[in-house]
Amino acid sequence: MTDSTTNDAPSQVLKLGIPAGSLQESTAALFSKAGYNIRFSSRSYYPTIDDPEIECLLIRAQEMARYVEQGILDAGITGHDWVLETQANVAEICEMVFSKVSRRKVRWVLAVPEDSDIQSVQDLAGKRIATEAVGLTRNYLAEHGVEATVEFSWGATEVKPPQLADAIVEVTETGSSLRANNLRILDTVIESSTRLIANNDAVADEWKKTKLDNIALMLQSCLDAEGKAGLMMNVRRADLPTILDQLPALQQPTVSSLSDPDWVAVNTILDGPTVRMIIPVLKAAGARGIVEYPINKIID
């Protein structure tokens, strides 16, 4: 008797690293908007995803680039800062400006106590600096010709000065945690954003490269759509020039004929905060049937 069972497992699988910790939930939320449903289990480092061609693994962002470089992962999501810190030889697929709090880049900053005599990076000569980004900090000091002791900090870096360190280099989005610990920022060491990175051999593989490009396209389209809103309305042809003059569009608005030859439909995409200001203006200019709708993805 022949075995009639079939194997539904995909012939190829992309091994994708998802950053554990502060970026975990924001990464999952972005993937959800892009159409990928990632589920986490408290007992497993292997999240499930509703794409049989992707296998996920939870890895600390600090370690991601190293595992991608070694080929243990085909690709991963991590900060550009950690790629630089580990000096990993990886390919960058795309930049995705999002973080645990906001949709903006993070900064690694040099900070000292409010009452410190240290006023510039040059004043750090011979001092002690605590940081998780030892390599970045040493490179920064070398660029400024300063020799200081740089020590790895295992956490709670903000509380190290002044007893355990003269200064720190720490990542921040808003600076609120530094201010709460009576620290002032002297300088920005580096700005960083989240990246989708890949192993060089994976990029050379046609199937994996196509898969990565498709994932990047969907993720980036969601980020591009954030803060945008669609607006459609009916306009008399006679009022159309006035309406178009008032309408700041992402591209050229779409103008379509209606069954009534004296009217047209206008469809455009705007920055979200603009909508509340422009709708009264459009109505006063003759627009009718104005409808605002959410934008999930924008693909140029």
Disulfide bonds with the S-S distance in Angstrom:
none
